[in-house]
């Protein structure tokens, strides 16, 4: 399990907000990774989707 904190809040012109959230020390070599932000819906990703990429879960 790894955790991060929301940082660098930005209000966008479309009325939404953007936060960055780095998550250090995520173990590698897993079949799937579950990402949950603020106790909302959990989303599943493959390791290839997360490696060096910007992941953008959207909370409605």
N, C-alpha and C positions, 0 to 999 in steps of 0.2 A: 504494500500500500504506500502511496506517496500523496503528498498534499501540497497545495500552493495557495497563495493569497492573491486576491484581486488587487491590482495596482494600476496606476496611471489612468484614472478615469477621464474619459473625454465625452462631452456632449456633441453629438453629430447633427448636421443640418436637417436630417430627416426626422428629428425628434427622439431618436434612440440614443443609447449610451454605449460606449466601448470601454472594456477593461482588458488589460493584459494580465495573464496569470502564468508565470513560469512555474513549472513543477520539477524540481531537481530530484535526482536520485531515483528515477523510475527504473525498476528492474527490467532487463531486456530478456528476450527469448521466450516470451509468453505467446500463446495462441491468440488471445484477445485482450484488449484493455478497455475497461469501463470508465467513462468520464462522467462525473456528476458535478454540477455547479449549483450551489445554494439549495440543496435538497430537491432539485427538480428532476425531470426525466433523465434517466441514465442513458448514455449513448455508447455504443460499442464500436471500437476501431481496431483494425489490424496494425501490427507494429510498423509495417511499411507506410501506412497512412500518417503515422505520427513522427517518423524519423525525419527531423529537420524541416518539418512542415508547420505551417500556421493552421491550427485547428480552430474553427469558428462555430462553437455551439451557440445556438440562438435561444434565448429565453423569451417566451411570450407571456 
